[in-house]
Amino acid sequence: MIKRIRWYVITFLLVGALVITVQFMHFLIIPADSTGVLTTINIPAGVSFRKTSNILAERQIIKDKLNFKFLAYLMGATHTVKYGEYLFSSSMRPITILEKLLDGEVVLHAVTIPEGFTDEEIAQTLGEKGLLDDQQSFIELTHNPLFIAGLDITAPSLEGFLYPNTYELSKGLAPKEIIKKMIEQFKLVYTPELQQRAKDIGMTMLQVVTLASIIEKETSVPSERFLISAVFHNRLKLRMRLQSDPTVIYAMHITNDVITKKDLRKKNPYNTYTNYGLPPGPICNPGKESIIAALYPANVKYLYFVANNDGSHEFTRTLKEHNHYVNLYQRKKLKRR
């Protein structure tokens, strides 16, 4: 009698195990449905695997939470899922879904940061693209001394070192991770050759990037960058004020780029009309061409330049010549009005 009961129990357990195995194999092979509906799902940072499974089940990406958790347990993946935005198909098999989560195969969004943008403009662009939830945290990080030091950057802020480029970023990426990507790109651009050139002409990296940022803001004509660089290098050697309008605009947060004579007299560390030398840091984030121009000024003796109303500039050696062109272009402006 005892032997028969024991046989029944063993048979029951074996049948039960077989049924569970068949169900699990069916779960592995058969997707949630065969329609192939694409669904974007965000897995928040810090959520448990249990919560992740619930999210997938609620969105009908998987059919069975329990079997999905068991699969993850077998693969040792219950603590290694990466957060972010994912694109899943309802026709994906569970193991494919789990592999995407393990590999962090998140959706990437291309965002272009133009040359000459400030840290605030970068934060705004990322926010508009849905890639940054807290713009203020991003800006604060770029001015955080401990964070800056950890990136091996010697500067009052990261303004100037957030390299302008097209980046592919995932939603939910922490501000510090975005910043690190931009700093890494800057370090790739600021090559050992450029570093050596800076040493050869007696400039620190901060001074190079600061000058490059002013050049970036002064002209949109590529061929003029080296001439403008020469003007500023020549002025620095002669202890002349740089007198660059963009430095005033940056310090006063002027949005329409229109400044008055009164603005030029306002004292602040960035105003190159009231201070000698370079400002304490960059006024925007320059591109590679402006960085190179800052390091390789043209071999000319120009000390002045003035915009000639078509986007380019007139370069001169003397104040008399400069004033001539200033008056000439001002008259042309008045005639157009």
C-alpha positions as a LaTeX table, in Angstrom:
\begin{tabular}{lrrr}
\hline
Residue & $x$ (\AA) & $y$ (\AA) & $z$ (\AA) \\
\hline
Met1 & 0.00 & 0.00 & 0.00 \\
Ile2 & 2.79 & 2.43 & 0.98 \\
Lys3 & 4.70 & 1.53 & $-2.17$ \\
Arg4 & 1.60 & 2.25 & $-4.30$ \\
Ile5 & 1.11 & 5.67 & $-2.64$ \\
Arg6 & 4.75 & 6.46 & $-3.14$ \\
Trp7 & 4.42 & 5.51 & $-6.84$ \\
Tyr8 & 1.34 & 7.76 & $-7.19$ \\
Val9 & 3.20 & 10.68 & $-5.60$ \\
Ile10 & 6.23 & 10.19 & $-7.83$ \\
Thr11 & 4.03 & 9.88 & $-10.92$ \\
Phe12 & 2.09 & 13.01 & $-9.92$ \\
Leu13 & 5.33 & 14.96 & $-9.43$ \\
Leu14 & 6.76 & 13.75 & $-12.73$ \\
Val15 & 3.58 & 14.63 & $-14.61$ \\
Gly16 & 3.47 & 18.02 & $-12.85$ \\
Ala17 & 7.11 & 18.68 & $-13.76$ \\
Leu18 & 6.41 & 17.64 & $-17.36$ \\
Val19 & 3.39 & 19.97 & $-17.58$ \\
Ile20 & 5.40 & 22.87 & $-16.12$ \\
Thr21 & 8.28 & 22.13 & $-18.51$ \\
Val22 & 5.93 & 22.03 & $-21.50$ \\
Gln23 & 4.30 & 25.30 & $-20.42$ \\
Phe24 & 7.68 & 26.93 & $-19.96$ \\
Met25 & 8.90 & 25.70 & $-23.36$ \\
His26 & 5.68 & 26.98 & $-24.92$ \\
Phe27 & 6.31 & 30.34 & $-23.22$ \\
Leu28 & 9.85 & 30.46 & $-24.64$ \\
Ile29 & 8.80 & 29.64 & $-28.19$ \\
Ile30 & 5.48 & 31.44 & $-28.57$ \\
Pro31 & 5.46 & 35.27 & $-28.44$ \\
Ala32 & 2.70 & 37.33 & $-26.83$ \\
Asp33 & 1.01 & 37.53 & $-30.24$ \\
Ser34 & 1.97 & 37.36 & $-33.90$ \\
Thr35 & 0.74 & 40.80 & $-34.99$ \\
Gly36 & 4.15 & 42.42 & $-34.53$ \\
Val37 & 2.81 & 45.57 & $-32.94$ \\
Leu38 & 5.68 & 47.88 & $-31.97$ \\
Thr39 & 5.55 & 49.40 & $-28.51$ \\
Thr40 & 7.88 & 51.90 & $-26.89$ \\
Ile41 & 8.38 & 51.20 & $-23.20$ \\
Asn42 & 10.37 & 53.17 & $-20.66$ \\
Ile43 & 12.09 & 51.22 & $-17.90$ \\
Pro44 & 12.82 & 53.79 & $-15.15$ \\
Ala45 & 16.14 & 53.81 & $-13.35$ \\
Gly46 & 16.20 & 51.87 & $-10.10$ \\
Val47 & 13.10 & 49.73 & $-10.66$ \\
Ser48 & 13.21 & 46.06 & $-9.65$ \\
Phe49 & 13.04 & 43.21 & $-12.13$ \\
Arg50 & 9.65 & 42.36 & $-10.71$ \\
Lys51 & 8.39 & 45.83 & $-11.60$ \\
Thr52 & 10.00 & 45.53 & $-15.05$ \\
Ser53 & 8.12 & 42.26 & $-15.62$ \\
Asn54 & 4.87 & 43.90 & $-14.53$ \\
Ile55 & 5.41 & 46.77 & $-16.99$ \\
Leu56 & 6.05 & 44.34 & $-19.86$ \\
Ala57 & 2.98 & 42.28 & $-18.99$ \\
Glu58 & 0.76 & 45.35 & $-18.66$ \\
Arg59 & 1.85 & 46.51 & $-22.11$ \\
Gln60 & 1.25 & 42.98 & $-23.48$ \\
Ile61 & 4.83 & 42.39 & $-24.50$ \\
Ile62 & 4.98 & 39.17 & $-22.46$ \\
Lys63 & 2.15 & 36.81 & $-21.56$ \\
Asp64 & 3.41 & 35.28 & $-18.35$ \\
Lys65 & 5.24 & 37.29 & $-15.66$ \\
Leu66 & 6.08 & 34.20 & $-13.60$ \\
Asn67 & 7.76 & 32.34 & $-16.46$ \\
Phe68 & 9.57 & 35.51 & $-17.51$ \\
Lys69 & 10.99 & 35.92 & $-14.02$ \\
Phe70 & 11.97 & 32.22 & $-14.01$ \\
Leu71 & 13.75 & 32.68 & $-17.36$ \\
Ala72 & 15.63 & 35.69 & $-15.95$ \\
Tyr73 & 16.56 & 33.65 & $-12.86$ \\
Leu74 & 17.96 & 30.86 & $-15.05$ \\
Met75 & 20.02 & 33.41 & $-16.99$ \\
Gly76 & 21.18 & 35.18 & $-13.81$ \\
Ala77 & 19.62 & 38.40 & $-15.08$ \\
Thr78 & 17.34 & 39.53 & $-12.28$ \\
His79 & 19.75 & 42.29 & $-11.21$ \\
Thr80 & 21.43 & 43.26 & $-14.50$ \\
Val81 & 18.63 & 44.80 & $-16.57$ \\
Lys82 & 19.54 & 48.25 & $-17.89$ \\
Tyr83 & 17.03 & 51.08 & $-17.66$ \\
Gly84 & 15.99 & 53.31 & $-20.53$ \\
Glu85 & 13.58 & 53.56 & $-23.45$ \\
Tyr86 & 13.06 & 50.34 & $-25.42$ \\
Leu87 & 11.24 & 49.43 & $-28.61$ \\
Phe88 & 9.61 & 46.02 & $-28.36$ \\
Ser89 & 7.48 & 44.01 & $-30.77$ \\
Ser90 & 4.64 & 41.81 & $-29.53$ \\
Ser91 & 5.98 & 39.08 & $-31.84$ \\
Met92 & 9.34 & 38.96 & $-30.03$ \\
Arg93 & 10.12 & 35.80 & $-28.12$ \\
Pro94 & 10.67 & 36.28 & $-24.36$ \\
Ile95 & 14.36 & 35.40 & $-24.56$ \\
Thr96 & 14.87 & 38.11 & $-27.23$ \\
Ile97 & 13.11 & 40.64 & $-25.00$ \\
Leu98 & 15.29 & 39.68 & $-22.05$ \\
Glu99 & 18.48 & 39.91 & $-24.15$ \\
Lys100 & 17.54 & 43.45 & $-25.23$ \\
Leu101 & 17.13 & 44.41 & $-21.58$ \\
Leu102 & 20.44 & 42.81 & $-20.63$ \\
Asp103 & 22.34 & 44.44 & $-23.49$ \\
Gly104 & 20.77 & 47.84 & $-22.84$ \\
Glu105 & 19.57 & 47.96 & $-26.45$ \\
Val106 & 17.71 & 51.22 & $-25.88$ \\
Val107 & 16.23 & 53.58 & $-28.45$ \\
Leu108 & 18.72 & 56.28 & $-29.45$ \\
His109 & 17.70 & 59.79 & $-30.48$ \\
Ala110 & 19.99 & 61.96 & $-32.60$ \\
Val111 & 20.42 & 65.50 & $-31.29$ \\
Thr112 & 22.67 & 68.13 & $-32.86$ \\
Ile113 & 24.41 & 70.68 & $-30.64$ \\
Pro114 & 25.52 & 73.56 & $-32.89$ \\
Glu115 & 28.87 & 75.27 & $-32.54$ \\
Gly116 & 28.68 & 78.37 & $-30.37$ \\
Phe117 & 25.88 & 77.18 & $-28.07$ \\
Thr118 & 26.17 & 77.96 & $-24.36$ \\
Asp119 & 25.52 & 75.39 & $-21.63$ \\
Glu120 & 22.06 & 76.90 & $-21.13$ \\
Glu121 & 21.22 & 76.58 & $-24.82$ \\
Ile122 & 22.46 & 72.99 & $-24.81$ \\
Ala123 & 20.25 & 72.17 & $-21.81$ \\
Gln124 & 17.26 & 73.78 & $-23.55$ \\
Thr125 & 17.88 & 71.80 & $-26.75$ \\
Leu126 & 18.14 & 68.52 & $-24.86$ \\
Gly127 & 14.95 & 69.38 & $-22.96$ \\
Glu128 & 13.06 & 70.15 & $-26.16$ \\
Lys129 & 14.14 & 66.78 & $-27.55$ \\
Gly130 & 12.79 & 65.03 & $-24.45$ \\
Leu131 & 16.28 & 63.90 & $-23.49$ \\
Leu132 & 16.59 & 66.00 & $-20.34$ \\
Asp133 & 13.94 & 66.22 & $-17.64$ \\
Asp134 & 15.74 & 68.71 & $-15.42$ \\
Gln135 & 17.57 & 71.41 & $-17.35$ \\
Gln136 & 18.62 & 73.23 & $-14.19$ \\
Ser137 & 20.41 & 70.15 & $-12.83$ \\
Phe138 & 22.38 & 69.95 & $-16.08$ \\
Ile139 & 23.43 & 73.60 & $-15.83$ \\
Glu140 & 24.31 & 73.27 & $-12.14$ \\
Leu141 & 26.51 & 70.26 & $-12.89$ \\
Thr142 & 28.48 & 72.25 & $-15.45$ \\
His143 & 29.38 & 74.66 & $-12.61$ \\
Asn144 & 29.98 & 72.04 & $-9.90$ \\
Pro145 & 33.69 & 72.19 & $-8.88$ \\
Leu146 & 33.87 & 68.58 & $-7.67$ \\
Phe147 & 32.20 & 67.22 & $-10.80$ \\
Ile148 & 34.45 & 69.36 & $-13.01$ \\
Ala149 & 37.58 & 68.16 & $-11.20$ \\
Gly150 & 36.47 & 64.55 & $-11.64$ \\
Leu151 & 36.48 & 65.09 & $-15.40$ \\
Asp152 & 40.08 & 66.30 & $-15.30$ \\
Ile153 & 39.13 & 69.78 & $-16.53$ \\
Thr154 & 40.78 & 72.83 & $-14.97$ \\
Ala155 & 38.24 & 75.60 & $-15.48$ \\
Pro156 & 35.63 & 77.59 & $-13.52$ \\
Ser157 & 32.87 & 75.74 & $-15.42$ \\
Leu158 & 32.41 & 73.28 & $-18.26$ \\
Glu159 & 31.32 & 76.07 & $-20.58$ \\
Gly160 & 33.53 & 75.69 & $-23.64$ \\
Phe161 & 34.23 & 71.98 & $-23.10$ \\
Leu162 & 30.76 & 70.62 & $-24.01$ \\
Tyr163 & 31.79 & 69.78 & $-27.52$ \\
Pro164 & 29.28 & 70.67 & $-30.26$ \\
Asn165 & 28.41 & 67.57 & $-32.27$ \\
Thr166 & 25.56 & 65.24 & $-33.22$ \\
Tyr167 & 24.99 & 62.79 & $-30.38$ \\
Glu168 & 22.81 & 59.70 & $-30.17$ \\
Leu169 & 21.30 & 59.66 & $-26.70$ \\
Ser170 & 18.70 & 57.56 & $-24.96$ \\
Lys171 & 15.86 & 58.98 & $-22.93$ \\
Gly172 & 16.35 & 58.72 & $-19.19$ \\
Leu173 & 20.10 & 59.18 & $-19.43$ \\
Ala174 & 21.35 & 61.07 & $-16.37$ \\
Pro175 & 22.62 & 64.65 & $-16.99$ \\
Lys176 & 26.11 & 63.70 & $-15.78$ \\
Glu177 & 26.28 & 60.89 & $-18.36$ \\
Ile178 & 25.34 & 63.27 & $-21.18$ \\
Ile179 & 27.97 & 65.75 & $-20.01$ \\
Lys180 & 30.61 & 63.02 & $-19.83$ \\
Lys181 & 29.90 & 62.06 & $-23.45$ \\
Met182 & 30.40 & 65.66 & $-24.53$ \\
Ile183 & 33.62 & 66.03 & $-22.55$ \\
Glu184 & 34.94 & 62.76 & $-24.00$ \\
Gln185 & 34.30 & 64.13 & $-27.48$ \\
Phe186 & 36.14 & 67.35 & $-26.63$ \\
Lys187 & 39.16 & 65.35 & $-25.44$ \\
Leu188 & 39.20 & 63.44 & $-28.73$ \\
Val189 & 39.22 & 66.72 & $-30.66$ \\
Tyr190 & 41.81 & 68.45 & $-28.46$ \\
Thr191 & 44.57 & 66.14 & $-29.62$ \\
Pro192 & 48.11 & 65.81 & $-28.20$ \\
Glu193 & 49.29 & 67.80 & $-31.24$ \\
Leu194 & 47.04 & 70.72 & $-30.31$ \\
Gln195 & 48.06 & 70.42 & $-26.66$ \\
Gln196 & 51.71 & 70.66 & $-27.68$ \\
Arg197 & 50.97 & 73.67 & $-29.87$ \\
Ala198 & 49.34 & 75.38 & $-26.88$ \\
Lys199 & 52.48 & 74.77 & $-24.81$ \\
Asp200 & 54.68 & 76.08 & $-27.61$ \\
Ile201 & 52.86 & 79.43 & $-27.69$ \\
Gly202 & 52.49 & 79.67 & $-23.92$ \\
Met203 & 48.75 & 79.07 & $-23.57$ \\
Thr204 & 46.82 & 76.84 & $-21.20$ \\
Met205 & 43.94 & 74.71 & $-22.40$ \\
Leu206 & 41.51 & 77.08 & $-20.68$ \\
Gln207 & 43.01 & 80.08 & $-22.46$ \\
Val208 & 42.85 & 78.30 & $-25.82$ \\
Val209 & 39.20 & 77.33 & $-25.41$ \\
Thr210 & 38.31 & 80.78 & $-24.06$ \\
Leu211 & 39.85 & 82.51 & $-27.08$ \\
Ala212 & 38.27 & 79.92 & $-29.41$ \\
Ser213 & 34.85 & 80.65 & $-27.93$ \\
Ile214 & 35.23 & 84.38 & $-28.66$ \\
Ile215 & 36.37 & 83.64 & $-32.23$ \\
Glu216 & 33.35 & 81.32 & $-32.62$ \\
Lys217 & 30.99 & 84.10 & $-31.64$ \\
Glu218 & 32.70 & 86.84 & $-33.66$ \\
Thr219 & 32.32 & 85.31 & $-37.11$ \\
Ser220 & 30.40 & 82.71 & $-39.09$ \\
Val221 & 32.85 & 82.97 & $-42.02$ \\
Pro222 & 35.37 & 80.08 & $-41.73$ \\
Ser223 & 38.16 & 81.89 & $-43.58$ \\
Glu224 & 38.02 & 84.81 & $-41.12$ \\
Arg225 & 38.66 & 82.79 & $-37.99$ \\
Phe226 & 42.45 & 82.92 & $-38.35$ \\
Leu227 & 42.37 & 86.69 & $-39.00$ \\
Ile228 & 40.20 & 87.35 & $-35.96$ \\
Ser229 & 42.50 & 85.12 & $-33.93$ \\
Ala230 & 45.44 & 87.23 & $-35.13$ \\
Val231 & 43.72 & 90.46 & $-34.05$ \\
Phe232 & 43.19 & 89.12 & $-30.53$ \\
His233 & 46.68 & 87.64 & $-30.27$ \\
Asn234 & 48.17 & 90.95 & $-31.41$ \\
Arg235 & 46.07 & 92.88 & $-28.89$ \\
Leu236 & 47.06 & 90.56 & $-26.06$ \\
Lys237 & 50.75 & 91.03 & $-26.88$ \\
Leu238 & 50.34 & 94.82 & $-26.89$ \\
Arg239 & 48.26 & 94.82 & $-23.67$ \\
Met240 & 45.27 & 96.23 & $-25.52$ \\
Arg241 & 41.75 & 95.38 & $-24.42$ \\
Leu242 & 40.11 & 92.80 & $-26.68$ \\
Gln243 & 36.88 & 94.85 & $-26.87$ \\
Ser244 & 34.76 & 91.93 & $-28.04$ \\
Asp245 & 30.99 & 92.52 & $-28.04$ \\
Pro246 & 30.11 & 88.80 & $-27.54$ \\
Thr247 & 31.83 & 88.82 & $-24.13$ \\
Val248 & 29.50 & 91.62 & $-23.00$ \\
Ile249 & 26.48 & 89.85 & $-24.45$ \\
Tyr250 & 27.42 & 86.64 & $-22.60$ \\
Ala251 & 27.96 & 88.34 & $-19.25$ \\
Met252 & 24.66 & 90.25 & $-19.42$ \\
His253 & 22.62 & 87.34 & $-20.83$ \\
Ile254 & 21.43 & 89.56 & $-23.68$ \\
Thr255 & 19.22 & 87.50 & $-25.98$ \\
Asn256 & 18.84 & 89.83 & $-28.97$ \\
Asp257 & 22.58 & 90.54 & $-29.45$ \\
Val258 & 21.88 & 94.29 & $-29.31$ \\
Ile259 & 24.10 & 96.18 & $-26.88$ \\
Thr260 & 24.46 & 99.85 & $-26.02$ \\
Lys261 & 27.43 & 102.03 & $-25.07$ \\
Lys262 & 26.14 & 101.85 & $-21.51$ \\
Asp263 & 26.40 & 98.05 & $-21.63$ \\
Leu264 & 30.03 & 98.30 & $-22.74$ \\
Arg265 & 30.88 & 100.30 & $-19.60$ \\
Lys266 & 29.31 & 97.87 & $-17.14$ \\
Lys267 & 31.96 & 96.15 & $-15.07$ \\
Asn268 & 32.00 & 92.36 & $-14.82$ \\
Pro269 & 34.76 & 89.76 & $-15.22$ \\
Tyr270 & 33.74 & 88.93 & $-18.80$ \\
Asn271 & 33.56 & 92.47 & $-20.17$ \\
Thr272 & 36.60 & 92.83 & $-22.42$ \\
Tyr273 & 35.90 & 96.55 & $-22.82$ \\
Thr274 & 36.61 & 97.20 & $-19.14$ \\
Asn275 & 39.15 & 94.41 & $-18.48$ \\
Tyr276 & 42.49 & 93.54 & $-20.02$ \\
Gly277 & 43.30 & 90.05 & $-21.23$ \\
Leu278 & 41.00 & 87.10 & $-21.75$ \\
Pro279 & 37.82 & 86.67 & $-19.71$ \\
Pro280 & 37.94 & 84.07 & $-16.89$ \\
Gly281 & 36.42 & 81.37 & $-19.07$ \\
Pro282 & 34.79 & 80.56 & $-22.41$ \\
Ile283 & 31.60 & 82.35 & $-23.49$ \\
Cys284 & 30.27 & 79.41 & $-25.53$ \\
Asn285 & 31.25 & 75.96 & $-26.71$ \\
Pro286 & 33.45 & 76.31 & $-29.81$ \\
Gly287 & 34.00 & 73.83 & $-32.61$ \\
Lys288 & 37.29 & 72.34 & $-33.78$ \\
Glu289 & 37.91 & 75.03 & $-36.43$ \\
Ser290 & 37.77 & 77.84 & $-33.89$ \\
Ile291 & 40.05 & 75.91 & $-31.52$ \\
Ile292 & 42.59 & 75.46 & $-34.29$ \\
Ala293 & 42.28 & 79.14 & $-35.24$ \\
Ala294 & 42.98 & 80.14 & $-31.63$ \\
Leu295 & 46.20 & 78.13 & $-31.77$ \\
Tyr296 & 47.30 & 79.14 & $-35.26$ \\
Pro297 & 46.56 & 82.85 & $-35.81$ \\
Ala298 & 47.25 & 84.30 & $-39.24$ \\
Asn299 & 50.60 & 86.04 & $-39.65$ \\
Val300 & 49.18 & 89.57 & $-40.01$ \\
Lys301 & 49.42 & 92.78 & $-37.98$ \\
Tyr302 & 45.73 & 93.64 & $-37.84$ \\
Leu303 & 44.47 & 95.17 & $-34.60$ \\
Tyr304 & 40.88 & 95.98 & $-35.56$ \\
Phe305 & 37.93 & 94.55 & $-37.44$ \\
Val306 & 34.39 & 95.73 & $-38.07$ \\
Ala307 & 31.34 & 93.96 & $-39.52$ \\
Asn308 & 30.55 & 95.14 & $-43.04$ \\
Asn309 & 26.84 & 94.26 & $-42.99$ \\
Asp310 & 27.06 & 91.06 & $-45.06$ \\
Gly311 & 28.36 & 88.74 & $-42.34$ \\
Ser312 & 32.04 & 89.28 & $-43.09$ \\
His313 & 34.46 & 91.82 & $-41.61$ \\
Glu314 & 36.89 & 94.53 & $-42.65$ \\
Phe315 & 40.32 & 94.17 & $-41.01$ \\
Thr316 & 42.65 & 97.10 & $-40.40$ \\
Arg317 & 45.96 & 97.90 & $-38.71$ \\
Thr318 & 45.29 & 101.43 & $-37.44$ \\
Leu319 & 42.53 & 103.11 & $-35.48$ \\
Lys320 & 42.18 & 105.72 & $-38.23$ \\
Glu321 & 41.47 & 103.04 & $-40.84$ \\
His322 & 39.13 & 101.30 & $-38.45$ \\
Asn323 & 37.09 & 104.44 & $-37.76$ \\
His324 & 36.85 & 105.06 & $-41.50$ \\
Tyr325 & 35.16 & 101.71 & $-42.07$ \\
Val326 & 33.01 & 102.05 & $-38.96$ \\
Asn327 & 31.63 & 105.35 & $-40.30$ \\
Leu328 & 31.26 & 103.90 & $-43.80$ \\
Tyr329 & 29.21 & 100.89 & $-42.71$ \\
Gln330 & 27.16 & 102.91 & $-40.25$ \\
Arg331 & 26.17 & 105.27 & $-43.11$ \\
Lys332 & 25.20 & 102.29 & $-45.23$ \\
Lys333 & 23.01 & 101.01 & $-42.39$ \\
Leu334 & 21.28 & 104.37 & $-42.11$ \\
Lys335 & 20.63 & 104.49 & $-45.90$ \\
Arg336 & 19.02 & 101.05 & $-45.76$ \\
Arg337 & 16.67 & 102.22 & $-43.05$ \\
\hline
\end{tabular}
